[in-house]
Amino acid sequence: MNGGISVADFLGNANVRTMNGGLSLADVGGDFRGKTTNGGVSVSLSGDRWDGVGLDVETVNGGVSMRVPSGFSAELDARTSNGGISVDLPVRIQGLLTRNKHVTATLGSGGAPLRLSTVNGGVSIARR
């Protein structure tokens, strides 16, 4: 309920939740879902692709940042209601960009879905 969650070097099925605290994820894989209400989300990945079903993380009041190595492959779905989206990677984007509130893009050669969502905050995707 009150406090952050940190997960590192994990491969498997996980569903983590907190109300008042951030999520910090490093080198995770599998079918990973994380949610917080009041806190930011930080994801740092390694390797060349997501290993598993996918990632789905969200927050209501906080930003979301994800760092991946150059050449990382996945399908990105990033969205915010009240913030911007910054992608510091070469991506192939299809569809309509509506005031930078929702971006779907292919990273590298594509792969598992990585969903990053916030209501009140920005989303940042950068090289690790």
Backbone as XML, in Angstrom:
<?xml version="1.0"?>
<chain id="A" units="angstrom">
  <residue number="1" name="MET">
    <atom name="N" x="0.820" y="-1.192" z="0.000"/>
    <atom name="CA" x="0.000" y="0.000" z="0.000"/>
    <atom name="C" x="0.865" y="1.257" z="0.000"/>
  </residue>
  <residue number="2" name="ASN">
    <atom name="N" x="1.762" y="1.387" z="0.962"/>
    <atom name="CA" x="2.604" y="2.574" z="1.082"/>
    <atom name="C" x="4.068" y="2.190" z="0.994"/>
  </residue>
  <residue number="3" name="GLY">
    <atom name="N" x="4.653" y="2.413" z="-0.139"/>
    <atom name="CA" x="6.063" y="2.107" z="-0.332"/>
    <atom name="C" x="6.310" y="1.666" z="-1.753"/>
  </residue>
  <residue number="4" name="GLY">
    <atom name="N" x="7.525" y="1.813" z="-2.188"/>
    <atom name="CA" x="7.898" y="1.441" z="-3.544"/>
    <atom name="C" x="8.205" y="-0.038" z="-3.664"/>
  </residue>
  <residue number="5" name="ILE">
    <atom name="N" x="8.292" y="-0.486" z="-4.911"/>
    <atom name="CA" x="8.622" y="-1.872" z="-5.220"/>
    <atom name="C" x="9.793" y="-1.865" z="-6.188"/>
  </residue>
  <residue number="6" name="SER">
    <atom name="N" x="10.794" y="-2.670" z="-5.887"/>
    <atom name="CA" x="11.959" y="-2.798" z="-6.745"/>
    <atom name="C" x="12.151" y="-4.270" z="-7.097"/>
  </residue>
  <residue number="7" name="VAL">
    <atom name="N" x="12.277" y="-4.556" z="-8.404"/>
    <atom name="CA" x="12.466" y="-5.931" z="-8.871"/>
    <atom name="C" x="13.643" y="-5.931" z="-9.845"/>
  </residue>
  <residue number="8" name="ALA">
    <atom name="N" x="14.587" y="-6.850" z="-9.635"/>
    <atom name="CA" x="15.762" y="-6.941" z="-10.509"/>
    <atom name="C" x="16.061" y="-8.400" z="-10.835"/>
  </residue>
  <residue number="9" name="ASP">
    <atom name="N" x="16.597" y="-8.612" z="-12.039"/>
    <atom name="CA" x="17.017" y="-9.943" z="-12.484"/>
    <atom name="C" x="15.925" y="-10.981" z="-12.286"/>
  </residue>
  <residue number="10" name="PHE">
    <atom name="N" x="14.764" y="-10.723" z="-12.888"/>
    <atom name="CA" x="13.597" y="-11.595" z="-12.714"/>
    <atom name="C" x="13.077" y="-12.037" z="-14.073"/>
  </residue>
  <residue number="11" name="LEU">
    <atom name="N" x="12.773" y="-13.322" z="-14.217"/>
    <atom name="CA" x="12.142" y="-13.866" z="-15.416"/>
    <atom name="C" x="11.019" y="-14.784" z="-14.954"/>
  </residue>
  <residue number="12" name="GLY">
    <atom name="N" x="9.772" y="-14.430" z="-15.308"/>
    <atom name="CA" x="8.626" y="-15.235" z="-14.899"/>
    <atom name="C" x="7.346" y="-14.439" z="-14.992"/>
  </residue>
  <residue number="13" name="ASN">
    <atom name="N" x="6.318" y="-14.908" z="-14.320"/>
    <atom name="CA" x="5.035" y="-14.205" z="-14.283"/>
    <atom name="C" x="4.979" y="-13.382" z="-12.999"/>
  </residue>
  <residue number="14" name="ALA">
    <atom name="N" x="4.647" y="-12.087" z="-13.149"/>
    <atom name="CA" x="4.565" y="-11.225" z="-11.969"/>
    <atom name="C" x="3.466" y="-10.193" z="-12.150"/>
  </residue>
  <residue number="15" name="ASN">
    <atom name="N" x="2.806" y="-9.884" z="-11.055"/>
    <atom name="CA" x="1.799" y="-8.831" z="-11.015"/>
    <atom name="C" x="2.053" y="-8.066" z="-9.722"/>
  </residue>
  <residue number="16" name="VAL">
    <atom name="N" x="2.716" y="-6.900" z="-9.831"/>
    <atom name="CA" x="3.073" y="-6.131" z="-8.642"/>
    <atom name="C" x="2.259" y="-4.844" z="-8.602"/>
  </residue>
  <residue number="17" name="ARG">
    <atom name="N" x="1.846" y="-4.462" z="-7.373"/>
    <atom name="CA" x="1.027" y="-3.264" z="-7.202"/>
    <atom name="C" x="1.406" y="-2.553" z="-5.917"/>
  </residue>
  <residue number="18" name="THR">
    <atom name="N" x="1.377" y="-1.227" z="-5.994"/>
    <atom name="CA" x="1.499" y="-0.402" z="-4.809"/>
    <atom name="C" x="0.599" y="0.816" z="-4.998"/>
  </residue>
  <residue number="19" name="MET">
    <atom name="N" x="0.225" y="1.439" z="-3.917"/>
    <atom name="CA" x="-0.633" y="2.613" z="-4.003"/>
    <atom name="C" x="0.202" y="3.900" z="-3.965"/>
  </residue>
  <residue number="20" name="ASN">
    <atom name="N" x="1.064" y="4.016" z="-2.971"/>
    <atom name="CA" x="1.845" y="5.235" z="-2.767"/>
    <atom name="C" x="3.328" y="4.905" z="-2.776"/>
  </residue>
  <residue number="21" name="GLY">
    <atom name="N" x="3.880" y="4.803" z="-3.937"/>
    <atom name="CA" x="5.297" y="4.493" z="-4.100"/>
    <atom name="C" x="5.583" y="4.178" z="-5.549"/>
  </residue>
  <residue number="22" name="GLY">
    <atom name="N" x="6.823" y="4.235" z="-5.904"/>
    <atom name="CA" x="7.217" y="3.984" z="-7.284"/>
    <atom name="C" x="7.538" y="2.527" z="-7.550"/>
  </residue>
  <residue number="23" name="LEU">
    <atom name="N" x="7.703" y="2.218" z="-8.836"/>
    <atom name="CA" x="8.130" y="0.900" z="-9.289"/>
    <atom name="C" x="9.487" y="1.055" z="-9.963"/>
  </residue>
  <residue number="24" name="SER">
    <atom name="N" x="10.424" y="0.215" z="-9.601"/>
    <atom name="CA" x="11.744" y="0.206" z="-10.220"/>
    <atom name="C" x="12.016" y="-1.211" z="-10.711"/>
  </residue>
  <residue number="25" name="LEU">
    <atom name="N" x="12.171" y="-1.366" z="-12.013"/>
    <atom name="CA" x="12.361" y="-2.680" z="-12.621"/>
    <atom name="C" x="13.657" y="-2.687" z="-13.408"/>
  </residue>
  <residue number="26" name="ALA">
    <atom name="N" x="14.497" y="-3.702" z="-13.184"/>
    <atom name="CA" x="15.771" y="-3.819" z="-13.894"/>
    <atom name="C" x="15.966" y="-5.257" z="-14.352"/>
  </residue>
  <residue number="27" name="ASP">
    <atom name="N" x="16.209" y="-5.414" z="-15.628"/>
    <atom name="CA" x="16.493" y="-6.726" z="-16.208"/>
    <atom name="C" x="15.434" y="-7.754" z="-15.853"/>
  </residue>
  <residue number="28" name="VAL">
    <atom name="N" x="14.195" y="-7.422" z="-16.174"/>
    <atom name="CA" x="13.072" y="-8.321" z="-15.933"/>
    <atom name="C" x="12.588" y="-8.884" z="-17.265"/>
  </residue>
  <residue number="29" name="GLY">
    <atom name="N" x="11.815" y="-9.968" z="-17.216"/>
    <atom name="CA" x="11.250" y="-10.576" z="-18.411"/>
    <atom name="C" x="10.091" y="-11.466" z="-18.024"/>
  </residue>
  <residue number="30" name="GLY">
    <atom name="N" x="9.478" y="-12.064" z="-19.028"/>
    <atom name="CA" x="8.339" y="-12.948" z="-18.811"/>
    <atom name="C" x="7.038" y="-12.228" z="-19.097"/>
  </residue>
  <residue number="31" name="ASP">
    <atom name="N" x="6.040" y="-12.496" z="-18.283"/>
    <atom name="CA" x="4.743" y="-11.808" z="-18.349"/>
    <atom name="C" x="4.697" y="-10.918" z="-17.113"/>
  </residue>
  <residue number="32" name="PHE">
    <atom name="N" x="5.115" y="-9.663" z="-17.273"/>
    <atom name="CA" x="5.305" y="-8.774" z="-16.137"/>
    <atom name="C" x="4.314" y="-7.623" z="-16.181"/>
  </residue>
  <residue number="33" name="ARG">
    <atom name="N" x="3.566" y="-7.453" z="-15.083"/>
    <atom name="CA" x="2.584" y="-6.370" z="-14.968"/>
    <atom name="C" x="2.851" y="-5.620" z="-13.671"/>
  </residue>
  <residue number="34" name="GLY">
    <atom name="N" x="2.832" y="-4.290" z="-13.757"/>
    <atom name="CA" x="3.072" y="-3.478" z="-12.572"/>
    <atom name="C" x="2.183" y="-2.251" z="-12.571"/>
  </residue>
  <residue number="35" name="LYS">
    <atom name="N" x="1.730" y="-1.854" z="-11.380"/>
    <atom name="CA" x="0.815" y="-0.714" z="-11.293"/>
    <atom name="C" x="1.061" y="0.035" z="-9.995"/>
  </residue>
  <residue number="36" name="THR">
    <atom name="N" x="1.057" y="1.373" z="-10.084"/>
    <atom name="CA" x="1.083" y="2.224" z="-8.919"/>
    <atom name="C" x="0.128" y="3.389" z="-9.165"/>
  </residue>
  <residue number="37" name="THR">
    <atom name="N" x="-0.330" y="3.999" z="-8.091"/>
    <atom name="CA" x="-1.215" y="5.151" z="-8.228"/>
    <atom name="C" x="-0.444" y="6.449" z="-8.072"/>
  </residue>
  <residue number="38" name="ASN">
    <atom name="N" x="0.357" y="6.552" z="-7.027"/>
    <atom name="CA" x="1.113" y="7.781" z="-6.750"/>
    <atom name="C" x="2.598" y="7.479" z="-6.711"/>
  </residue>
  <residue number="39" name="GLY">
    <atom name="N" x="3.207" y="7.485" z="-7.860"/>
    <atom name="CA" x="4.642" y="7.214" z="-7.945"/>
    <atom name="C" x="5.050" y="7.012" z="-9.386"/>
  </residue>
  <residue number="40" name="GLY">
    <atom name="N" x="6.317" y="7.168" z="-9.645"/>
    <atom name="CA" x="6.846" y="6.969" z="-10.980"/>
    <atom name="C" x="7.203" y="5.517" z="-11.233"/>
  </residue>
  <residue number="41" name="VAL">
    <atom name="N" x="7.454" y="5.226" z="-12.511"/>
    <atom name="CA" x="7.858" y="3.884" z="-12.927"/>
    <atom name="C" x="9.165" y="4.009" z="-13.695"/>
  </residue>
  <residue number="42" name="SER">
    <atom name="N" x="10.152" y="3.212" z="-13.310"/>
    <atom name="CA" x="11.446" y="3.198" z="-13.974"/>
    <atom name="C" x="11.749" y="1.771" z="-14.419"/>
  </residue>
  <residue number="43" name="VAL">
    <atom name="N" x="12.070" y="1.611" z="-15.723"/>
    <atom name="CA" x="12.361" y="0.294" z="-16.281"/>
    <atom name="C" x="13.697" y="0.367" z="-16.996"/>
  </residue>
  <residue number="44" name="SER">
    <atom name="N" x="14.599" y="-0.545" z="-16.681"/>
    <atom name="CA" x="15.894" y="-0.627" z="-17.352"/>
    <atom name="C" x="16.074" y="-2.069" z="-17.822"/>
  </residue>
  <residue number="45" name="LEU">
    <atom name="N" x="16.204" y="-2.241" z="-19.143"/>
    <atom name="CA" x="16.269" y="-3.583" z="-19.726"/>
    <atom name="C" x="17.634" y="-3.842" z="-20.340"/>
  </residue>
  <residue number="46" name="SER">
    <atom name="N" x="17.971" y="-5.117" z="-20.491"/>
    <atom name="CA" x="19.221" y="-5.504" z="-21.133"/>
    <atom name="C" x="18.920" y="-6.543" z="-22.205"/>
  </residue>
  <residue number="47" name="GLY">
    <atom name="N" x="19.947" y="-6.919" z="-22.945"/>
    <atom name="CA" x="19.777" y="-7.899" z="-24.008"/>
    <atom name="C" x="19.341" y="-7.253" z="-25.303"/>
  </residue>
  <residue number="48" name="ASP">
    <atom name="N" x="18.853" y="-8.070" z="-26.226"/>
    <atom name="CA" x="18.449" y="-7.522" z="-27.521"/>
    <atom name="C" x="16.950" y="-7.576" z="-27.767"/>
  </residue>
  <residue number="49" name="ARG">
    <atom name="N" x="16.193" y="-8.192" z="-26.844"/>
    <atom name="CA" x="14.732" y="-8.250" z="-26.966"/>
    <atom name="C" x="14.105" y="-8.650" z="-25.636"/>
  </residue>
  <residue number="50" name="TRP">
    <atom name="N" x="12.802" y="-8.413" z="-25.521"/>
    <atom name="CA" x="12.069" y="-8.827" z="-24.326"/>
    <atom name="C" x="11.975" y="-10.342" z="-24.342"/>
  </residue>
  <residue number="51" name="ASP">
    <atom name="N" x="12.286" y="-10.979" z="-23.235"/>
    <atom name="CA" x="12.225" y="-12.428" z="-23.111"/>
    <atom name="C" x="10.917" y="-12.796" z="-22.422"/>
  </residue>
  <residue number="52" name="GLY">
    <atom name="N" x="9.895" y="-13.154" z="-23.207"/>
    <atom name="CA" x="8.625" y="-13.552" z="-22.625"/>
    <atom name="C" x="7.435" y="-12.931" z="-23.321"/>
  </residue>
  <residue number="53" name="VAL">
    <atom name="N" x="6.290" y="-12.959" z="-22.615"/>
    <atom name="CA" x="5.004" y="-12.509" z="-23.162"/>
    <atom name="C" x="4.968" y="-11.003" z="-23.366"/>
  </residue>
  <residue number="54" name="GLY">
    <atom name="N" x="5.436" y="-10.232" z="-22.381"/>
    <atom name="CA" x="5.422" y="-8.784" z="-22.523"/>
    <atom name="C" x="5.435" y="-8.060" z="-21.195"/>
  </residue>
  <residue number="55" name="LEU">
    <atom name="N" x="5.475" y="-6.736" z="-21.289"/>
    <atom name="CA" x="5.521" y="-5.850" z="-20.133"/>
    <atom name="C" x="4.332" y="-4.911" z="-20.199"/>
  </residue>
  <residue number="56" name="ASP">
    <atom name="N" x="3.672" y="-4.696" z="-19.062"/>
    <atom name="CA" x="2.548" y="-3.765" z="-18.971"/>
    <atom name="C" x="2.676" y="-3.044" z="-17.631"/>
  </residue>
  <residue number="57" name="VAL">
    <atom name="N" x="3.101" y="-1.769" z="-17.671"/>
    <atom name="CA" x="3.252" y="-0.989" z="-16.443"/>
    <atom name="C" x="2.458" y="0.304" z="-16.563"/>
  </residue>
  <residue number="58" name="GLU">
    <atom name="N" x="1.901" y="0.735" z="-15.424"/>
    <atom name="CA" x="1.112" y="1.965" z="-15.444"/>
    <atom name="C" x="1.163" y="2.677" z="-14.106"/>
  </residue>
  <residue number="59" name="THR">
    <atom name="N" x="0.985" y="3.992" z="-14.182"/>
    <atom name="CA" x="0.855" y="4.830" z="-13.010"/>
    <atom name="C" x="-0.198" y="5.895" z="-13.294"/>
  </residue>
  <residue number="60" name="VAL">
    <atom name="N" x="-0.750" y="6.465" z="-12.255"/>
    <atom name="CA" x="-1.711" y="7.555" z="-12.423"/>
    <atom name="C" x="-1.000" y="8.889" z="-12.241"/>
  </residue>
  <residue number="61" name="ASN">
    <atom name="N" x="-0.268" y="9.040" z="-11.143"/>
    <atom name="CA" x="0.402" y="10.298" z="-10.825"/>
    <atom name="C" x="1.905" y="10.090" z="-10.765"/>
  </residue>
  <residue number="62" name="GLY">
    <atom name="N" x="2.543" y="10.174" z="-11.912"/>
    <atom name="CA" x="3.990" y="10.001" z="-11.993"/>
    <atom name="C" x="4.404" y="9.746" z="-13.418"/>
  </residue>
  <residue number="63" name="GLY">
    <atom name="N" x="5.668" y="9.908" z="-13.678"/>
    <atom name="CA" x="6.205" y="9.650" z="-15.002"/>
    <atom name="C" x="6.628" y="8.211" z="-15.160"/>
  </residue>
  <residue number="64" name="VAL">
    <atom name="N" x="6.853" y="7.838" z="-16.415"/>
    <atom name="CA" x="7.337" y="6.499" z="-16.746"/>
    <atom name="C" x="8.592" y="6.666" z="-17.596"/>
  </residue>
  <residue number="65" name="SER">
    <atom name="N" x="9.673" y="6.010" z="-17.183"/>
    <atom name="CA" x="10.886" y="6.046" z="-18.005"/>
    <atom name="C" x="11.362" y="4.621" z="-18.249"/>
  </residue>
  <residue number="66" name="MET">
    <atom name="N" x="11.835" y="4.402" z="-19.471"/>
    <atom name="CA" x="12.356" y="3.090" z="-19.834"/>
    <atom name="C" x="13.663" y="3.287" z="-20.582"/>
  </residue>
  <residue number="67" name="ARG">
    <atom name="N" x="14.666" y="2.496" z="-20.202"/>
    <atom name="CA" x="15.959" y="2.517" z="-20.881"/>
    <atom name="C" x="16.222" y="1.134" z="-21.457"/>
  </residue>
  <residue number="68" name="VAL">
    <atom name="N" x="16.601" y="1.097" z="-22.740"/>
    <atom name="CA" x="16.894" y="-0.164" z="-23.413"/>
    <atom name="C" x="18.210" y="-0.034" z="-24.175"/>
  </residue>
  <residue number="69" name="PRO">
    <atom name="N" x="18.901" y="-1.150" z="-24.399"/>
    <atom name="CA" x="20.132" y="-1.096" z="-25.181"/>
    <atom name="C" x="19.856" y="-0.738" z="-26.644"/>
  </residue>
  <residue number="70" name="SER">
    <atom name="N" x="20.855" y="-0.219" z="-27.324"/>
    <atom name="CA" x="20.734" y="0.018" z="-28.767"/>
    <atom name="C" x="20.419" y="-1.300" z="-29.451"/>
  </residue>
  <residue number="71" name="GLY">
    <atom name="N" x="19.530" y="-1.264" z="-30.429"/>
    <atom name="CA" x="19.174" y="-2.459" z="-31.167"/>
    <atom name="C" x="18.140" y="-3.334" z="-30.492"/>
  </residue>
  <residue number="72" name="PHE">
    <atom name="N" x="17.578" y="-2.892" z="-29.374"/>
    <atom name="CA" x="16.560" y="-3.673" z="-28.669"/>
    <atom name="C" x="15.324" y="-3.816" z="-29.554"/>
  </residue>
  <residue number="73" name="SER">
    <atom name="N" x="14.692" y="-4.996" z="-29.558"/>
    <atom name="CA" x="13.523" y="-5.267" z="-30.392"/>
    <atom name="C" x="12.284" y="-5.547" z="-29.547"/>
  </residue>
  <residue number="74" name="ALA">
    <atom name="N" x="11.192" y="-4.846" z="-29.869"/>
    <atom name="CA" x="9.909" y="-5.023" z="-29.184"/>
    <atom name="C" x="8.868" y="-4.166" z="-29.892"/>
  </residue>
  <residue number="75" name="GLU">
    <atom name="N" x="7.619" y="-4.315" z="-29.502"/>
    <atom name="CA" x="6.541" y="-3.442" z="-29.961"/>
    <atom name="C" x="6.199" y="-2.502" z="-28.815"/>
  </residue>
  <residue number="76" name="LEU">
    <atom name="N" x="6.338" y="-1.212" z="-29.039"/>
    <atom name="CA" x="6.145" y="-0.211" z="-27.999"/>
    <atom name="C" x="4.750" y="0.397" z="-28.088"/>
  </residue>
  <residue number="77" name="ASP">
    <atom name="N" x="4.102" y="0.509" z="-26.929"/>
    <atom name="CA" x="2.823" y="1.213" z="-26.810"/>
    <atom name="C" x="2.975" y="2.137" z="-25.607"/>
  </residue>
  <residue number="78" name="ALA">
    <atom name="N" x="3.140" y="3.434" z="-25.867"/>
    <atom name="CA" x="3.343" y="4.417" z="-24.799"/>
    <atom name="C" x="2.215" y="5.429" z="-24.843"/>
  </residue>
  <residue number="79" name="ARG">
    <atom name="N" x="1.649" y="5.730" z="-23.659"/>
    <atom name="CA" x="0.539" y="6.677" z="-23.622"/>
    <atom name="C" x="0.529" y="7.488" z="-22.350"/>
  </residue>
  <residue number="80" name="THR">
    <atom name="N" x="0.012" y="8.718" z="-22.477"/>
    <atom name="CA" x="-0.182" y="9.613" z="-21.353"/>
    <atom name="C" x="-1.411" y="10.467" z="-21.624"/>
  </residue>
  <residue number="81" name="SER">
    <atom name="N" x="-2.066" y="10.900" z="-20.584"/>
    <atom name="CA" x="-3.195" y="11.822" z="-20.746"/>
    <atom name="C" x="-2.752" y="13.262" z="-20.552"/>
  </residue>
  <residue number="82" name="ASN">
    <atom name="N" x="-1.890" y="13.499" z="-19.561"/>
    <atom name="CA" x="-1.454" y="14.850" z="-19.230"/>
    <atom name="C" x="0.065" y="14.906" z="-19.126"/>
  </residue>
  <residue number="83" name="GLY">
    <atom name="N" x="0.718" y="14.816" z="-20.245"/>
    <atom name="CA" x="2.176" y="14.838" z="-20.301"/>
    <atom name="C" x="2.619" y="14.613" z="-21.725"/>
  </residue>
  <residue number="84" name="GLY">
    <atom name="N" x="3.895" y="14.545" z="-21.948"/>
    <atom name="CA" x="4.439" y="14.306" z="-23.282"/>
    <atom name="C" x="5.113" y="12.955" z="-23.360"/>
  </residue>
  <residue number="85" name="ILE">
    <atom name="N" x="5.496" y="12.586" z="-24.579"/>
    <atom name="CA" x="6.206" y="11.333" z="-24.817"/>
    <atom name="C" x="7.488" y="11.658" z="-25.564"/>
  </residue>
  <residue number="86" name="SER">
    <atom name="N" x="8.604" y="11.139" z="-25.046"/>
    <atom name="CA" x="9.902" y="11.342" z="-25.658"/>
    <atom name="C" x="10.501" y="9.984" z="-25.999"/>
  </residue>
  <residue number="87" name="VAL">
    <atom name="N" x="10.898" y="9.798" z="-27.262"/>
    <atom name="CA" x="11.519" y="8.545" z="-27.698"/>
    <atom name="C" x="12.873" y="8.892" z="-28.297"/>
  </residue>
  <residue number="88" name="ASP">
    <atom name="N" x="13.936" y="8.462" z="-27.630"/>
    <atom name="CA" x="15.300" y="8.752" z="-28.060"/>
    <atom name="C" x="15.923" y="7.513" z="-28.712"/>
  </residue>
  <residue number="89" name="LEU">
    <atom name="N" x="15.173" y="6.889" z="-29.600"/>
    <atom name="CA" x="15.616" y="5.695" z="-30.311"/>
    <atom name="C" x="15.103" y="5.769" z="-31.742"/>
  </residue>
  <residue number="90" name="PRO">
    <atom name="N" x="15.784" y="5.132" z="-32.679"/>
    <atom name="CA" x="15.209" y="5.059" z="-34.021"/>
    <atom name="C" x="14.006" y="4.109" z="-34.007"/>
  </residue>
  <residue number="91" name="VAL">
    <atom name="N" x="12.850" y="4.594" z="-34.431"/>
    <atom name="CA" x="11.635" y="3.788" z="-34.419"/>
    <atom name="C" x="10.875" y="3.957" z="-35.722"/>
  </residue>
  <residue number="92" name="ARG">
    <atom name="N" x="10.064" y="2.962" z="-36.012"/>
    <atom name="CA" x="9.141" y="3.014" z="-37.145"/>
    <atom name="C" x="7.752" y="3.180" z="-36.553"/>
  </residue>
  <residue number="93" name="ILE">
    <atom name="N" x="7.120" y="4.319" z="-36.853"/>
    <atom name="CA" x="5.819" y="4.642" z="-36.284"/>
    <atom name="C" x="4.758" y="4.578" z="-37.367"/>
  </residue>
  <residue number="94" name="GLN">
    <atom name="N" x="3.601" y="3.994" z="-37.037"/>
    <atom name="CA" x="2.452" y="3.980" z="-37.926"/>
    <atom name="C" x="1.270" y="4.577" z="-37.204"/>
  </residue>
  <residue number="95" name="GLY">
    <atom name="N" x="0.404" y="5.218" z="-37.946"/>
    <atom name="CA" x="-0.818" y="5.736" z="-37.349"/>
    <atom name="C" x="-0.748" y="7.223" z="-37.080"/>
  </residue>
  <residue number="96" name="LEU">
    <atom name="N" x="-1.761" y="7.707" z="-36.417"/>
    <atom name="CA" x="-1.937" y="9.119" z="-36.123"/>
    <atom name="C" x="-1.328" y="9.466" z="-34.773"/>
  </residue>
  <residue number="97" name="LEU">
    <atom name="N" x="-0.493" y="10.495" z="-34.752"/>
    <atom name="CA" x="0.060" y="10.993" z="-33.496"/>
    <atom name="C" x="-0.794" y="12.167" z="-33.058"/>
  </residue>
  <residue number="98" name="THR">
    <atom name="N" x="-1.528" y="11.989" z="-32.003"/>
    <atom name="CA" x="-2.414" y="13.047" z="-31.527"/>
    <atom name="C" x="-1.766" y="13.773" z="-30.364"/>
  </residue>
  <residue number="99" name="ARG">
    <atom name="N" x="-1.140" y="14.864" z="-30.648"/>
    <atom name="CA" x="-0.490" y="15.735" z="-29.664"/>
    <atom name="C" x="0.413" y="14.970" z="-28.708"/>
  </residue>
  <residue number="100" name="ASN">
    <atom name="N" x="1.127" y="13.979" z="-29.251"/>
    <atom name="CA" x="2.106" y="13.210" z="-28.480"/>
    <atom name="C" x="1.537" y="12.563" z="-27.221"/>
  </residue>
  <residue number="101" name="LYS">
    <atom name="N" x="0.318" y="12.100" z="-27.273"/>
    <atom name="CA" x="-0.310" y="11.458" z="-26.114"/>
    <atom name="C" x="-0.322" y="9.937" z="-26.209"/>
  </residue>
  <residue number="102" name="HIS">
    <atom name="N" x="-0.125" y="9.393" z="-27.412"/>
    <atom name="CA" x="-0.143" y="7.945" z="-27.605"/>
    <atom name="C" x="0.754" y="7.611" z="-28.794"/>
  </residue>
  <residue number="103" name="VAL">
    <atom name="N" x="1.752" y="6.784" z="-28.546"/>
    <atom name="CA" x="2.674" y="6.379" z="-29.606"/>
    <atom name="C" x="2.759" y="4.861" z="-29.625"/>
  </residue>
  <residue number="104" name="THR">
    <atom name="N" x="2.548" y="4.285" z="-30.782"/>
    <atom name="CA" x="2.840" y="2.871" z="-30.986"/>
    <atom name="C" x="3.958" y="2.815" z="-32.019"/>
  </residue>
  <residue number="105" name="ALA">
    <atom name="N" x="4.969" y="2.023" z="-31.740"/>
    <atom name="CA" x="6.128" y="1.977" z="-32.626"/>
    <atom name="C" x="6.804" y="0.624" z="-32.519"/>
  </residue>
  <residue number="106" name="THR">
    <atom name="N" x="7.515" y="0.272" z="-33.571"/>
    <atom name="CA" x="8.315" y="-0.937" z="-33.592"/>
    <atom name="C" x="9.744" y="-0.569" z="-33.244"/>
  </residue>
  <residue number="107" name="LEU">
    <atom name="N" x="10.270" y="-1.200" z="-32.202"/>
    <atom name="CA" x="11.675" y="-1.039" z="-31.854"/>
    <atom name="C" x="12.443" y="-2.171" z="-32.524"/>
  </residue>
  <residue number="108" name="GLY">
    <atom name="N" x="13.504" y="-1.847" z="-33.239"/>
    <atom name="CA" x="14.301" y="-2.864" z="-33.919"/>
    <atom name="C" x="13.457" y="-3.679" z="-34.871"/>
  </residue>
  <residue number="109" name="SER">
    <atom name="N" x="13.474" y="-5.001" z="-34.711"/>
    <atom name="CA" x="12.707" y="-5.877" z="-35.597"/>
    <atom name="C" x="11.366" y="-6.289" z="-34.988"/>
  </residue>
  <residue number="110" name="GLY">
    <atom name="N" x="10.934" y="-5.607" z="-33.925"/>
    <atom name="CA" x="9.648" y="-5.919" z="-33.303"/>
    <atom name="C" x="9.771" y="-7.066" z="-32.326"/>
  </residue>
  <residue number="111" name="GLY">
    <atom name="N" x="8.635" y="-7.478" z="-31.797"/>
    <atom name="CA" x="8.639" y="-8.576" z="-30.838"/>
    <atom name="C" x="7.524" y="-8.433" z="-29.834"/>
  </residue>
  <residue number="112" name="ALA">
    <atom name="N" x="7.814" y="-8.762" z="-28.606"/>
    <atom name="CA" x="6.817" y="-8.734" z="-27.530"/>
    <atom name="C" x="6.356" y="-7.303" z="-27.265"/>
  </residue>
  <residue number="113" name="PRO">
    <atom name="N" x="5.112" y="-7.137" z="-26.800"/>
    <atom name="CA" x="4.599" y="-5.793" z="-26.515"/>
    <atom name="C" x="5.125" y="-5.244" z="-25.185"/>
  </residue>
  <residue number="114" name="LEU">
    <atom name="N" x="5.522" y="-3.970" z="-25.224"/>
    <atom name="CA" x="5.908" y="-3.235" z="-24.029"/>
    <atom name="C" x="4.942" y="-2.073" z="-23.909"/>
  </residue>
  <residue number="115" name="ARG">
    <atom name="N" x="4.068" y="-2.114" z="-22.901"/>
    <atom name="CA" x="3.048" y="-1.081" z="-22.708"/>
    <atom name="C" x="3.417" y="-0.227" z="-21.505"/>
  </residue>
  <residue number="116" name="LEU">
    <atom name="N" x="3.538" y="1.084" z="-21.742"/>
    <atom name="CA" x="3.886" y="2.053" z="-20.704"/>
    <atom name="C" x="2.777" y="3.088" z="-20.666"/>
  </residue>
  <residue number="117" name="SER">
    <atom name="N" x="2.195" y="3.321" z="-19.488"/>
    <atom name="CA" x="1.038" y="4.207" z="-19.413"/>
    <atom name="C" x="1.071" y="5.063" z="-18.157"/>
  </residue>
  <residue number="118" name="THR">
    <atom name="N" x="0.696" y="6.348" z="-18.312"/>
    <atom name="CA" x="0.514" y="7.238" z="-17.181"/>
    <atom name="C" x="-0.632" y="8.193" z="-17.483"/>
  </residue>
  <residue number="119" name="VAL">
    <atom name="N" x="-1.259" y="8.707" z="-16.460"/>
    <atom name="CA" x="-2.299" y="9.712" z="-16.630"/>
    <atom name="C" x="-1.693" y="11.101" z="-16.459"/>
  </residue>
  <residue number="120" name="ASN">
    <atom name="N" x="-1.035" y="11.332" z="-15.334"/>
    <atom name="CA" x="-0.455" y="12.647" z="-15.018"/>
    <atom name="C" x="1.054" y="12.554" z="-14.947"/>
  </residue>
  <residue number="121" name="GLY">
    <atom name="N" x="1.686" y="12.559" z="-16.094"/>
    <atom name="CA" x="3.140" y="12.479" z="-16.160"/>
    <atom name="C" x="3.573" y="12.218" z="-17.579"/>
  </residue>
  <residue number="122" name="GLY">
    <atom name="N" x="4.855" y="12.314" z="-17.810"/>
    <atom name="CA" x="5.398" y="12.054" z="-19.127"/>
    <atom name="C" x="5.928" y="10.638" z="-19.246"/>
  </residue>
  <residue number="123" name="VAL">
    <atom name="N" x="6.215" y="10.253" z="-20.490"/>
    <atom name="CA" x="6.816" y="8.954" z="-20.786"/>
    <atom name="C" x="8.103" y="9.222" z="-21.552"/>
  </residue>
  <residue number="124" name="SER">
    <atom name="N" x="9.181" y="8.569" z="-21.124"/>
    <atom name="CA" x="10.479" y="8.735" z="-21.749"/>
    <atom name="C" x="11.077" y="7.370" z="-22.064"/>
  </residue>
  <residue number="125" name="ILE">
    <atom name="N" x="11.503" y="7.181" z="-23.317"/>
    <atom name="CA" x="12.163" y="5.951" z="-23.736"/>
    <atom name="C" x="13.522" y="6.361" z="-24.288"/>
  </residue>
  <residue number="126" name="ALA">
    <atom name="N" x="14.601" y="5.784" z="-23.741"/>
    <atom name="CA" x="15.945" y="6.188" z="-24.135"/>
    <atom name="C" x="16.876" y="4.983" z="-24.183"/>
  </residue>
  <residue number="127" name="ARG">
    <atom name="N" x="18.063" y="5.204" z="-24.764"/>
    <atom name="CA" x="19.097" y="4.166" z="-24.803"/>
    <atom name="C" x="19.716" y="3.984" z="-23.422"/>
  </residue>
  <residue number="128" name="ARG">
    <atom name="N" x="20.053" y="2.768" z="-23.144"/>
    <atom name="CA" x="20.732" y="2.431" z="-21.874"/>
    <atom name="C" x="22.222" y="2.543" z="-22.064"/>
  </residue>
</chain>
